[in-house]
Amino acid sequence: MSCSEQLTTALDALDRAFASERAFPVEGCTFCYTEQDLAELAGPVHLISDDLIPAVAAEGPDHWDDFPRLYRRLVPRIVRPMVTGELHVDEELIATRLVQAGWTTWDPPLAEALRDVWVTWWRSALDTHPGGPVSVRDILGVITVTTGSMRPWLDTWAATRTPAADAQLADLVDDVMFEGEITDLHLGFHEEYHATPELLGWLLTDVRDRVIDPRLDDPYFRGHLGPGHP
């Protein structure tokens, strides 16, 4: 099974895992949402309009009486179009909202299904170049912010020694090296994850032999590494 097929399978499994989430009366900001919107959100998830989902996906917790429950119930309608590039909401904002909804504290079958999407989405991204509708940098931002850790994803990338993974690596380096962004790189919609020490250290050590970019040879960049780096 290809990585893209595995991703489709993981998204289908996400749908099944969250199908048991029950409807409940939704109360929220009536300035931003009509009574019809609130009634729609309280009804069957698959009947919620495609126009309403992005608005709710981006909305902050202060707009809802029970934000975690509402967001949890809508996860399949939010995550699938995000992964396929059809949600039209900043991916890192979705990551922030999932953290605010406390996704890691959900019942294990729900959290595990979502985590499996992150794993297969990442593998699929590294398996393809040119990439899919979401850039590898944005995917890395989502999975790093939601899980609170970048290193496992970088380890997967380091272990994936394929032409596609190397091409994605070259694209990322070209992106983050532009105007020295790598020296103060934050991930997340609110820049909540400081990525410079981990990512720069990884580029200068673990995968340095796979990156043809002389800019990384500049001693200046080592000054931005955290403690513990050579």
Residue pairs with C-beta under 8 A, 6 or more apart in sequence:
1 9
2 127
3 120
3 123
3 124
3 126
3 127
3 128
4 124
4 127
4 128
6 120
6 123
6 124
7 83
7 117
7 120
7 121
7 123
7 124
9 120
10 113
10 116
10 117
10 119
10 120
10 121
11 76
11 79
11 80
11 83
11 117
13 113
13 116
14 75
14 76
14 79
14 80
14 113
14 114
14 116
14 117
15 76
15 80
16 113
17 109
17 110
17 112
17 113
18 72
18 73
18 75
18 76
18 110
18 113
21 45
21 72
21 73
23 42
23 43
23 44
23 45
23 73
24 42
24 66
24 69
24 73
25 42
26 38
26 39
26 41
26 42
26 64
26 65
26 66
26 70
27 38
27 64
27 65
27 66
28 38
28 41
28 63
28 64
28 65
28 70
29 63
29 64
30 38
32 55
32 59
32 63
33 41
33 55
33 63
37 52
40 47
40 48
40 49
40 52
41 48
41 52
41 56
41 70
41 74
45 73
45 74
45 76
45 77
46 77
48 74
48 77
53 74
53 77
53 78
53 81
53 87
54 87
54 88
54 89
56 70
56 74
57 74
57 78
57 82
57 87
57 89
57 94
57 97
58 89
58 90
58 93
58 94
58 97
59 97
60 67
60 97
60 100
61 67
61 68
61 100
61 101
64 70
67 100
67 101
68 100
68 101
68 102
71 78
71 97
71 98
71 100
71 101
72 101
72 103
72 106
72 110
75 98
75 103
75 110
75 114
78 87
78 94
79 94
79 114
79 117
81 87
82 89
82 91
82 94
82 134
82 142
83 117
83 121
83 134
84 132
84 133
85 132
85 133
85 134
86 133
87 94
90 189
91 134
91 138
91 139
91 141
91 142
92 138
92 141
92 142
92 145
92 187
92 188
92 189
93 189
94 142
95 141
95 142
95 143
95 145
95 146
95 188
95 189
96 145
96 188
96 189
96 190
96 192
98 114
98 146
99 145
99 146
103 110
103 111
103 114
103 146
104 111
104 147
105 111
106 114
115 147
118 142
118 143
118 146
118 147
121 139
121 143
122 139
122 140
122 143
122 153
122 156
123 156
123 160
124 132
125 131
125 132
125 134
125 136
125 139
125 168
126 136
126 156
126 157
126 160
126 162
126 164
126 165
126 168
127 160
127 162
127 164
127 165
128 164
129 163
129 164
129 165
129 167
129 168
129 171
131 168
131 171
135 171
135 175
136 168
136 171
136 172
137 172
137 175
137 176
140 150
140 153
140 172
140 187
141 187
141 188
141 193
143 153
144 150
144 153
144 187
144 188
144 193
144 195
145 187
145 188
145 192
145 193
148 193
150 187
150 193
150 195
150 198
150 199
151 198
154 198
154 199
154 202
154 206
157 165
157 169
157 207
158 202
158 206
158 207
161 210
166 210
169 207
169 210
169 211
170 211
170 212
170 213
173 203
173 211
173 213
173 216
174 213
175 181
176 182
176 185
176 199
177 213
177 215
177 216
182 196
182 199
182 200
182 203
182 221
182 224
183 196
183 200
183 221
183 224
184 196
184 224
185 194
185 195
185 196
185 199
185 200
186 192
186 193
186 194
186 195
187 193
187 195
196 224
196 226
197 224
197 225
197 226
197 229
198 226
200 221
200 224
200 225
201 225
201 226
201 229
203 211
203 216
204 216
204 221
204 222
204 225
204 229
205 229
205 230
208 216
215 221
222 229
